[in-house]
């Protein structure tokens, strides 16, 4: 399950990178891309949660889960701004991205170490 979560998070990260570039270039953000990004990340989060609850996850995966939850909360906050046509706060965009990247790397390292 963790392997599938890593793939989902990786694809979500590509969408997140495009959204972040759009944000910092002051371009219009793609709402469909934001929704797909969120759905992919949420799917990965659910799989990771099931793995942690099932006891099959490493300590890295558990820490990654906590960080991904932080990233998800930031993502909900950013989506709420987007839906209300309010400008996204850049510090939240950066924190959201950093939490997700650190979580992804922890999960990936834990998965590779277990192989």
Buried (B, 14 or more C-beta within 10 A) or exposed (E): BBEEBBEBBEBBBEBBEBBBEBBEEEEEBBEEBBEBBBEBBBBBBEBBBBBBEEEEBBEBBBBBBEBBBBBBEBBEBBBEBBEEEEEBEEEBBBBBBBBBBBBBEBBBEBBEEEE
